[in-house]
């Protein structure tokens, strides 16, 4: 059996670096927000070489016109996601996170499980947001309605994967005597192959979608890919280490 929990400081360091990089990017450059939030122009042009390009600003539109590109489609789009909807979405995320916390705590008869799983989902949210701040600055990735959809999908995937590991810990606790540290190592070892196989099938599909799916769904697929990788990582290497560390601290405090 591999002693996964021995390397908890390394997992914490990796997560801290990823989140700090995202925070730095956000504070330095912010997000590149799509027309779903701001409104604007969407135009489609056929270039002289036969390829098609979609533009989302008057400046790009005028540049293409000046080189003789043929305009196929033009739309003046208003914002479909207003401030009120954004506020309601944030409230909904907060309520769903609280309900997930309470449900997992009830199912596993411990608030430690619920809070640890919720912190892992926050980890995935911060990683995805930070990654899109970086991608927006360097590659033009936008935060739009599809990104919000991808984030909600990623959170459900992350929670599901975490529950699988937690369930194995609970089952092992009924059959074997051992500390949370030992049970966690056993559970991660038993679920790792299943988790990786499940994730790789999703990753292969998303990579194909990024390469062949076209500009419209490219960044949606990228968001799902980042979230899938982060969710696969956070279940055994964030949610479980938090649970084990909490359990160890709790036992030390009880001995005093």
Backbone bond lengths (Angstrom), bond angles and torsions (degrees), N, CA, C in turn:
res aa  C-N    CA-C-N  psi(-1)  N-CA   C-N-CA  omega(-1)  CA-C   N-CA-C  phi
1 X - - - 1.461 - - 1.527 109.84 -
2 X 1.323 116.65 135.00 1.460 121.07 179.25 1.522 108.90 -83.03
3 X 1.313 116.10 136.31 1.466 120.64 179.92 1.528 109.04 -90.03
4 X 1.328 114.68 77.92 1.469 121.18 -176.16 1.520 112.35 -60.51
5 X 1.321 116.77 -38.69 1.465 120.77 -173.51 1.524 112.84 -72.36
6 X 1.326 117.07 -9.66 1.460 120.38 177.09 1.538 110.44 -65.08
7 X 1.326 116.26 -26.72 1.471 120.56 -174.01 1.526 111.84 -102.32
8 X 1.317 117.04 28.51 1.467 120.91 -179.73 1.532 113.29 -57.30
9 X 1.342 120.10 -40.65 1.475 118.91 177.69 1.526 112.56 -60.59
10 X 1.336 117.48 -34.54 1.460 120.59 178.28 1.525 110.73 -66.86
11 X 1.337 116.78 -43.04 1.466 120.22 178.40 1.531 110.30 -61.31
12 X 1.328 115.12 -42.33 1.464 120.10 179.64 1.526 110.48 -63.27
13 X 1.335 116.36 -40.21 1.467 120.78 179.74 1.531 111.01 -64.10
14 X 1.335 116.81 -44.44 1.474 120.73 179.66 1.522 110.37 -60.83
15 X 1.326 116.43 -46.94 1.468 120.40 -179.51 1.527 111.32 -63.87
16 X 1.333 116.07 -41.88 1.467 120.57 -179.88 1.520 111.36 -62.58
17 X 1.335 116.70 -42.90 1.467 120.76 179.26 1.524 110.67 -62.49
18 X 1.329 117.38 -45.17 1.473 121.04 -179.24 1.527 111.15 -62.99
19 X 1.333 116.86 -45.42 1.455 120.29 -178.03 1.522 111.10 -68.86
20 X 1.335 117.22 -41.47 1.471 120.51 179.34 1.529 111.49 -64.61
21 X 1.336 116.74 -37.92 1.468 119.96 176.54 1.525 110.23 -62.06
22 X 1.331 116.66 -40.97 1.460 120.49 177.99 1.515 112.44 -66.26
23 X 1.339 116.81 -41.50 1.466 120.37 178.55 1.528 110.80 -64.12
24 X 1.328 116.06 -42.34 1.475 120.15 177.99 1.525 110.44 -60.93
25 X 1.331 116.16 -43.89 1.465 120.86 179.79 1.524 110.62 -62.47
26 X 1.336 116.53 -43.87 1.460 119.86 -178.97 1.527 111.16 -64.10
27 X 1.339 116.47 -45.34 1.462 120.06 -179.45 1.531 111.85 -66.49
28 X 1.337 116.41 -30.99 1.463 120.42 -177.90 1.527 112.25 -83.65
29 X 1.338 117.13 -43.12 1.465 120.86 -171.10 1.528 114.06 -125.05
30 X 1.331 118.08 -15.75 1.454 120.31 -178.48 1.521 111.77 70.39
31 X 1.336 115.93 -156.05 1.465 122.26 178.15 1.521 109.99 -110.94
32 X 1.309 115.26 148.85 1.468 120.78 170.65 1.520 106.18 -90.52
33 X 1.325 116.68 107.04 1.459 122.13 -171.53 1.519 109.87 -91.08
34 X 1.352 116.36 134.71 1.459 122.31 -178.31 1.520 112.70 -80.85
35 X 1.317 115.51 175.03 1.466 120.77 -176.30 1.524 112.00 -71.26
36 X 1.329 118.06 -14.86 1.467 119.90 174.54 1.524 110.66 -59.63
37 X 1.345 116.08 -30.82 1.457 121.51 -179.93 1.523 112.35 -95.04
38 X 1.323 117.37 -36.46 1.461 120.87 -170.88 1.528 113.87 -104.27
39 X 1.335 117.40 -23.31 1.461 120.24 -170.18 1.521 109.38 79.38
40 X 1.332 116.73 167.16 1.461 119.33 179.45 1.512 112.26 153.85
41 X 1.322 114.48 -152.82 1.465 121.86 -175.24 1.517 110.11 -110.55
42 X 1.327 116.39 136.77 1.458 121.65 169.77 1.520 107.52 -125.20
43 X 1.318 116.08 119.37 1.468 120.49 -179.60 1.519 109.34 -134.58
44 X 1.327 115.63 148.11 1.458 121.67 -179.31 1.528 108.72 -121.36
45 X 1.338 115.14 129.92 1.463 120.14 -175.85 1.514 111.36 -125.99
46 X 1.309 115.08 143.42 1.455 121.43 171.94 1.519 107.89 -97.78
47 X 1.331 115.76 119.58 1.456 120.59 -176.44 1.526 110.97 -83.48
48 X 1.311 115.47 169.21 1.469 120.76 -176.37 1.522 112.78 -64.27
49 X 1.341 116.55 -26.52 1.464 119.03 179.69 1.536 112.10 -85.38
50 X 1.370 117.06 3.04 1.468 120.99 177.82 1.504 115.02 96.74
51 X 1.344 117.41 -14.12 1.463 120.09 -179.83 1.526 110.20 -77.81
52 X 1.346 115.42 164.22 1.465 121.64 -178.39 1.523 108.86 -115.63
53 X 1.320 116.53 136.80 1.463 121.71 -179.51 1.519 109.80 -128.12
54 X 1.328 116.15 135.70 1.461 122.28 176.95 1.522 108.53 -102.58
55 X 1.330 117.78 129.86 1.461 121.73 178.86 1.521 109.11 -118.92
56 X 1.334 115.17 155.35 1.463 120.07 -175.05 1.527 112.18 -130.79
57 X 1.326 116.54 26.44 1.463 120.16 176.15 1.518 109.62 -153.75
58 X 1.326 114.95 155.35 1.459 119.81 178.30 1.524 111.49 -65.40
59 X 1.321 115.87 -32.73 1.466 119.22 -179.67 1.523 111.06 -62.25
60 X 1.364 116.20 -48.77 1.463 119.83 178.37 1.522 110.99 -63.55
61 X 1.339 116.25 -36.16 1.464 120.92 179.84 1.529 110.52 -62.76
62 X 1.321 115.86 -45.17 1.462 119.86 -179.48 1.528 111.61 -66.66
63 X 1.347 116.46 -35.51 1.463 120.07 178.59 1.524 111.27 -63.48
64 X 1.351 116.23 -43.42 1.462 120.32 -179.85 1.536 111.37 -68.88
65 X 1.326 116.11 -36.73 1.459 119.32 177.01 1.526 110.92 -61.89
66 X 1.339 115.52 -38.94 1.461 120.05 -176.51 1.527 112.87 -67.36
67 X 1.340 117.67 -22.05 1.472 119.90 179.49 1.526 111.11 -100.66
68 X 1.327 116.79 8.69 1.456 120.65 173.22 1.505 116.35 86.68
69 X 1.341 118.51 18.45 1.466 120.83 177.88 1.525 110.29 -70.64
70 X 1.326 116.54 148.17 1.463 122.03 -177.64 1.528 110.25 -92.45
71 X 1.331 116.24 123.81 1.462 120.80 -179.57 1.530 109.95 -78.92
72 X 1.328 116.38 120.94 1.462 122.11 179.76 1.524 111.13 -94.51
73 X 1.321 116.21 -39.25 1.469 120.59 -175.56 1.517 109.33 -147.30
74 X 1.318 116.44 143.16 1.465 121.37 176.73 1.524 109.23 -143.00
75 X 1.349 115.64 129.29 1.460 120.44 177.75 1.519 109.66 -137.61
76 X 1.321 115.17 139.82 1.464 120.87 171.89 1.521 106.51 -101.40
77 X 1.331 117.58 109.19 1.465 122.40 -168.76 1.518 110.65 -105.17
78 X 1.330 115.82 131.30 1.459 120.31 173.14 1.517 110.73 -87.18
79 X 1.325 117.97 161.18 1.472 120.17 -179.82 1.518 111.30 -65.33
80 X 1.344 116.84 124.58 1.465 120.96 179.23 1.521 111.97 -90.20
81 X 1.330 116.32 -13.22 1.464 121.32 178.23 1.524 107.66 -120.62
82 X 1.318 116.68 99.09 1.454 120.79 -178.03 1.518 112.32 -87.61
83 X 1.346 117.28 174.98 1.474 122.16 -179.68 1.524 112.99 -56.95
84 X 1.348 116.04 -37.27 1.459 119.13 -178.92 1.528 111.48 -66.23
85 X 1.344 116.34 -40.98 1.461 120.44 179.08 1.529 111.02 -67.52
86 X 1.331 116.88 -37.28 1.463 120.65 177.10 1.526 110.22 -62.42
87 X 1.334 115.83 -43.59 1.462 120.72 179.06 1.529 110.85 -61.75
88 X 1.333 116.48 -43.87 1.464 120.53 179.35 1.529 111.28 -65.42
89 X 1.338 116.20 -35.85 1.467 119.86 178.10 1.521 111.09 -64.13
90 X 1.333 116.56 -42.25 1.471 121.02 178.44 1.516 110.47 -63.69
91 X 1.347 116.60 -42.50 1.465 120.26 177.44 1.533 110.71 -61.97
92 X 1.334 115.15 -42.44 1.465 119.70 -179.52 1.526 111.29 -62.88
93 X 1.347 115.95 -40.60 1.467 119.90 178.22 1.526 110.70 -63.72
94 X 1.335 116.23 -41.75 1.459 119.88 178.92 1.519 112.34 -63.61
95 X 1.334 115.71 -43.80 1.471 120.09 179.67 1.531 110.87 -65.54
96 X 1.341 116.53 -42.83 1.468 119.73 -179.72 1.528 111.01 -65.13
97 X 1.349 116.60 -38.72 1.475 119.74 177.58 1.523 110.63 -62.49
98 X 1.342 116.70 -41.60 1.466 120.59 179.02 1.530 111.12 -65.11
99 X 1.332 116.52 -42.07 1.466 120.41 179.75 1.528 111.18 -65.95
100 X 1.339 116.31 -39.64 1.468 119.96 177.18 1.521 109.99 -62.24
101 X 1.339 115.51 -44.38 1.473 120.69 179.16 1.525 110.38 -57.66
102 X 1.332 116.34 -49.39 1.470 120.38 -177.12 1.531 111.57 -67.09
103 X 1.337 116.87 -38.83 1.462 120.28 -178.65 1.529 111.06 -66.29
104 X 1.339 116.86 -45.39 1.463 119.94 179.50 1.528 110.15 -66.27
105 X 1.335 116.56 -40.71 1.469 119.72 177.84 1.524 110.77 -60.60
106 X 1.338 116.59 -39.44 1.475 120.50 179.21 1.523 111.06 -68.31
107 X 1.320 117.25 -44.86 1.457 120.94 -177.03 1.524 112.15 -65.76
108 X 1.339 116.37 -36.48 1.462 119.88 -176.73 1.530 112.00 -101.78
109 X 1.331 116.07 6.42 1.474 122.90 174.62 1.526 112.73 57.13
110 X 1.350 116.27 34.37 1.456 120.12 178.62 1.519 109.78 -160.94
111 X 1.334 116.05 130.69 1.460 120.60 178.10 1.529 110.97 -66.74
112 X 1.335 116.61 -22.45 1.467 120.46 -179.92 1.525 111.07 -60.84
113 X 1.303 116.82 -41.24 1.464 120.93 179.94 1.532 110.46 -64.38
114 X 1.341 115.83 -44.23 1.457 119.74 -177.90 1.520 112.73 -64.29
115 X 1.327 117.05 -47.11 1.466 120.58 -178.52 1.529 110.74 -67.44
116 X 1.317 117.89 -40.52 1.469 121.48 -179.88 1.529 110.69 -62.38
117 X 1.333 116.94 -43.37 1.465 120.57 178.78 1.525 111.13 -65.36
118 X 1.336 116.89 -40.12 1.467 120.86 -179.92 1.519 111.06 -66.19
119 X 1.326 117.51 -40.30 1.470 120.79 177.74 1.536 110.95 -62.88
120 X 1.333 116.07 -35.13 1.467 119.83 177.73 1.530 110.74 -65.91
121 X 1.334 117.71 -38.06 1.469 120.08 177.79 1.529 110.67 -68.23
122 X 1.343 117.29 -37.25 1.464 119.70 175.06 1.522 110.20 -62.81
123 X 1.328 116.37 -39.28 1.465 121.44 177.20 1.525 110.12 -56.04
124 X 1.343 116.79 -47.42 1.466 120.55 -179.07 1.525 111.66 -65.20
125 X 1.343 116.35 -36.69 1.467 120.29 178.01 1.523 111.02 -63.40
126 X 1.332 116.49 -45.77 1.464 120.46 -179.03 1.532 111.35 -65.90
127 X 1.335 116.04 -39.19 1.465 119.58 178.76 1.525 110.48 -62.98
128 X 1.326 116.90 -45.59 1.462 120.71 -178.73 1.526 111.51 -66.15
129 X 1.319 117.42 -43.82 1.467 120.57 178.51 1.530 111.14 -63.72
130 X 1.320 116.39 -44.27 1.459 120.08 178.59 1.514 112.54 -63.41
131 X 1.331 115.56 -40.41 1.463 119.87 179.23 1.526 110.85 -62.91
132 X 1.342 116.85 -39.14 1.465 119.32 -179.04 1.527 112.16 -75.61
133 X 1.314 117.02 -24.30 1.461 118.47 172.08 1.527 109.90 -66.55
134 X 1.333 116.26 -42.95 1.468 120.84 177.56 1.528 111.21 -66.58
135 X 1.331 116.84 -45.96 1.464 121.04 -179.63 1.529 111.29 -65.44
136 X 1.330 115.94 -33.51 1.453 119.29 177.74 1.513 111.96 -66.72
137 X 1.327 116.59 -39.79 1.463 120.52 -179.60 1.524 112.29 -70.18
138 X 1.335 116.36 -42.89 1.467 119.56 -173.48 1.532 113.86 -93.15
139 X 1.346 117.32 -28.58 1.467 119.22 -173.87 1.530 113.95 -127.67
140 X 1.328 117.45 1.29 1.460 119.63 176.00 1.510 115.37 82.49
141 X 1.329 119.70 16.99 1.471 121.77 178.58 1.531 109.83 -67.30
142 X 1.333 115.90 137.15 1.457 121.23 -174.99 1.522 112.16 -111.76
143 X 1.337 114.68 149.17 1.456 121.61 170.96 1.522 107.33 -88.07
144 X 1.327 117.45 112.67 1.458 120.99 -178.32 1.527 109.64 -138.50
145 X 1.326 115.49 -168.76 1.475 120.10 -177.31 1.527 111.42 -61.82
146 X 1.333 117.20 -38.52 1.466 120.41 179.18 1.527 111.19 -65.32
147 X 1.337 116.71 -33.62 1.466 119.94 177.69 1.525 110.28 -64.74
148 X 1.340 116.75 -42.99 1.470 120.67 178.17 1.527 109.95 -60.28
149 X 1.327 116.36 -42.45 1.470 121.15 177.63 1.521 111.00 -61.03
150 X 1.338 115.78 -43.60 1.468 120.47 179.68 1.522 111.20 -63.02
151 X 1.336 116.58 -40.66 1.467 119.90 -178.85 1.527 111.00 -63.85
152 X 1.324 117.42 -44.24 1.465 120.31 179.22 1.531 110.87 -63.04
153 X 1.331 116.03 -38.19 1.470 120.76 178.11 1.520 110.87 -64.27
154 X 1.317 115.45 -42.21 1.470 121.42 -178.68 1.526 110.60 -63.93
155 X 1.333 117.22 -41.18 1.460 120.33 -179.02 1.523 111.24 -63.09
156 X 1.328 117.12 -40.37 1.466 119.78 178.65 1.522 111.00 -66.49
157 X 1.344 116.77 -37.94 1.463 121.03 177.70 1.526 110.57 -64.04
158 X 1.332 116.00 -43.94 1.460 120.45 -178.10 1.527 111.66 -62.36
159 X 1.335 116.61 -44.90 1.467 120.59 -179.92 1.523 110.67 -63.52
160 X 1.327 116.42 -42.71 1.471 120.82 -179.44 1.521 110.80 -59.60
161 X 1.336 117.19 -45.26 1.460 121.28 -179.26 1.524 111.37 -65.13
162 X 1.322 116.25 -38.09 1.466 120.54 179.51 1.528 110.94 -66.10
163 X 1.323 116.81 -41.12 1.466 120.69 -179.51 1.526 110.75 -62.92
164 X 1.325 117.12 -34.71 1.471 120.51 179.05 1.535 109.88 -60.98
165 X 1.333 116.98 -45.07 1.473 120.56 -179.87 1.526 109.94 -68.30
166 X 1.331 116.19 -44.19 1.460 119.77 -179.82 1.533 111.49 -61.35
167 X 1.316 116.07 -38.01 1.459 120.12 179.76 1.527 110.72 -64.58
168 X 1.328 116.99 -36.86 1.457 120.41 177.58 1.531 110.83 -67.61
169 X 1.329 116.63 -36.11 1.474 120.00 175.67 1.527 109.82 -63.00
170 X 1.317 116.80 -44.31 1.466 120.88 179.92 1.520 111.78 -62.56
171 X 1.336 117.02 -43.17 1.462 120.56 179.80 1.528 111.07 -65.77
172 X 1.344 115.77 -40.41 1.477 119.22 179.55 1.519 110.99 -66.42
173 X 1.332 116.33 -33.42 1.459 120.68 -179.46 1.527 111.57 -64.23
174 X 1.343 116.79 -30.65 1.471 121.17 179.16 1.523 111.72 -74.69
175 X 1.344 117.07 -28.84 1.460 120.58 -172.50 1.527 113.60 -101.72
176 X 1.337 116.86 -25.77 1.463 120.02 -174.13 1.522 110.07 -128.65
177 X 1.314 114.06 150.05 1.462 119.35 172.30 1.519 107.47 -93.71
178 X 1.296 116.40 139.21 1.457 120.18 -179.52 1.510 110.49 169.43
179 X 1.310 115.89 166.04 1.454 120.98 179.09 1.527 109.66 -77.46
180 X 1.304 116.15 167.46 1.458 120.90 176.38 1.523 110.60 -60.82
181 X 1.332 115.97 -35.00 1.467 121.59 177.61 1.531 110.58 -58.93
182 X 1.321 116.23 -47.69 1.471 120.85 -178.72 1.532 111.63 -69.29
183 X 1.325 116.23 -41.76 1.463 119.99 179.69 1.532 111.47 -65.65
184 X 1.327 116.23 -36.25 1.463 120.33 179.02 1.524 110.92 -67.06
185 X 1.327 117.46 -43.16 1.466 120.89 176.82 1.529 110.80 -58.60
186 X 1.324 115.36 -43.73 1.468 120.40 179.95 1.531 110.85 -64.34
187 X 1.323 116.77 -44.49 1.464 120.94 -177.66 1.528 111.77 -65.37
188 X 1.325 116.78 -43.62 1.471 120.23 179.46 1.521 110.78 -64.25
189 X 1.333 116.81 -41.54 1.468 120.39 179.04 1.523 111.24 -61.99
190 X 1.343 116.54 -39.90 1.466 120.74 -176.41 1.534 112.79 -75.01
191 X 1.320 117.54 -26.95 1.470 120.04 -175.84 1.528 113.19 -103.01
192 X 1.328 118.11 -8.52 1.462 121.05 -173.40 1.531 112.51 -61.28
193 X 1.334 117.06 -48.67 1.466 120.22 -178.00 1.518 110.78 -62.58
194 X 1.336 116.48 -44.79 1.469 120.39 178.77 1.526 110.76 -59.87
195 X 1.330 116.04 -44.37 1.465 120.31 -178.18 1.524 111.43 -64.45
196 X 1.325 116.54 -42.73 1.468 120.46 -179.82 1.526 111.41 -66.67
197 X 1.324 116.33 -42.73 1.470 119.58 178.89 1.527 110.95 -60.73
198 X 1.321 115.37 -43.19 1.463 120.41 179.48 1.526 111.03 -63.73
199 X 1.328 115.66 -43.38 1.466 120.21 -177.71 1.522 112.03 -69.70
200 X 1.328 117.52 -39.41 1.468 119.93 -178.25 1.529 111.74 -64.85
201 X 1.331 117.51 -34.94 1.466 118.50 177.29 1.530 110.60 -62.92
202 X 1.338 116.19 -37.25 1.472 120.44 177.33 1.522 110.65 -71.20
203 X 1.333 116.34 -42.42 1.464 121.23 -177.59 1.528 111.03 -62.78
204 X 1.329 117.05 -43.45 1.477 119.96 -179.92 1.532 110.69 -60.59
205 X 1.323 115.90 -42.62 1.461 120.35 179.32 1.525 111.16 -63.81
206 X 1.325 116.76 -43.10 1.460 120.68 -178.47 1.524 112.10 -68.28
207 X 1.334 117.38 -38.51 1.464 120.11 176.56 1.523 110.51 -61.29
208 X 1.347 116.83 -42.53 1.462 120.98 177.52 1.529 110.60 -62.32
209 X 1.335 116.39 -38.92 1.466 120.62 179.87 1.527 111.03 -67.68
210 X 1.320 117.33 -37.69 1.471 121.29 177.82 1.525 110.69 -64.86
211 X 1.332 116.09 -42.39 1.463 120.52 -176.23 1.531 112.77 -76.40
212 X 1.332 116.99 -33.55 1.468 119.88 -171.08 1.529 114.06 -118.48
213 X 1.323 117.54 -9.38 1.457 119.77 -171.54 1.510 116.01 -80.38
214 X 1.315 118.28 -12.07 1.450 119.89 179.53 1.512 113.14 92.00
215 X 1.329 115.53 172.17 1.461 122.05 -173.84 1.524 112.97 -66.68
216 X 1.332 117.10 -32.03 1.463 120.94 -174.11 1.527 112.89 -62.07
217 X 1.327 117.21 -41.78 1.478 120.97 -175.96 1.529 112.68 -107.37
218 X 1.315 116.84 4.03 1.471 120.17 -174.76 1.524 111.88 -57.80
219 X 1.338 117.67 -54.02 1.466 119.68 -174.04 1.522 112.00 -75.48
220 X 1.336 116.33 -25.01 1.463 119.69 172.33 1.531 109.82 -62.82
221 X 1.337 115.94 -44.65 1.459 120.80 178.70 1.524 111.26 -66.67
222 X 1.344 116.68 -37.57 1.467 120.60 177.71 1.529 110.38 -62.82
223 X 1.339 116.87 -43.22 1.466 120.67 178.33 1.526 111.31 -60.80
224 X 1.321 116.42 -43.35 1.466 120.38 177.60 1.528 111.14 -64.54
225 X 1.329 116.64 -38.42 1.467 120.64 179.90 1.526 110.75 -64.38
226 X 1.335 116.49 -48.17 1.469 120.26 178.46 1.522 110.24 -60.63
227 X 1.335 116.39 -44.46 1.457 120.42 -179.75 1.515 113.13 -64.68
228 X 1.328 116.68 -38.02 1.466 120.44 178.84 1.522 110.85 -65.00
229 X 1.327 116.15 -44.75 1.472 119.98 178.96 1.528 110.19 -64.41
230 X 1.333 116.63 -44.84 1.464 120.63 179.92 1.529 111.02 -64.58
231 X 1.339 116.82 -41.78 1.459 120.03 179.70 1.514 112.87 -66.15
232 X 1.339 116.30 -37.98 1.465 120.91 176.96 1.522 110.66 -64.03
233 X 1.333 116.11 -37.29 1.461 121.56 179.65 1.536 111.31 -74.15
234 X 1.333 116.70 -43.49 1.467 119.64 -170.59 1.525 113.68 -70.42
235 X 1.322 117.67 -29.53 1.463 118.91 -177.92 1.533 112.32 -61.68
236 X 1.353 118.79 -54.55 1.466 117.84 178.84 1.527 114.42 -83.07
237 X 1.329 117.66 -25.88 1.467 120.57 -169.56 1.520 114.82 -111.15
238 X 1.333 117.67 1.55 1.468 121.35 172.53 1.524 109.85 -127.17
239 X 1.338 116.80 -57.17 1.465 120.27 -177.32 1.530 112.28 -62.44
240 X 1.330 116.07 -45.94 1.479 119.42 -177.95 1.530 111.70 -71.21
241 X 1.343 120.66 -46.28 1.469 119.41 176.08 1.526 113.89 -58.13
242 X 1.353 117.47 -38.06 1.470 119.59 176.56 1.524 110.04 -61.47
243 X 1.330 116.41 -43.33 1.461 121.36 179.49 1.526 111.19 -61.96
244 X 1.333 116.73 -46.70 1.468 121.35 -179.09 1.531 110.98 -64.17
245 X 1.332 116.59 -44.95 1.463 120.72 -179.49 1.518 110.81 -63.41
246 X 1.327 116.99 -43.03 1.460 121.65 177.88 1.526 110.18 -59.79
247 X 1.321 116.85 -44.83 1.460 121.41 -179.04 1.535 111.00 -62.47
248 X 1.329 116.54 -41.60 1.466 120.35 -179.83 1.529 111.59 -66.58
249 X 1.338 116.81 -42.70 1.461 120.62 178.68 1.528 110.59 -63.85
250 X 1.331 116.13 -41.46 1.459 121.51 179.69 1.527 110.97 -61.32
251 X 1.317 116.90 -41.44 1.475 120.55 -179.45 1.526 110.72 -69.59
252 X 1.324 117.61 -37.02 1.471 121.14 178.17 1.522 111.15 -64.50
253 X 1.339 116.10 -40.19 1.460 120.40 178.91 1.539 111.68 -67.02
254 X 1.326 116.35 -34.30 1.473 120.24 -179.98 1.527 111.50 -70.31
255 X 1.348 116.47 -29.58 1.474 119.74 -179.18 1.523 111.67 -72.87
256 X 1.333 117.22 -22.32 1.466 119.76 -176.88 1.528 111.45 -75.57
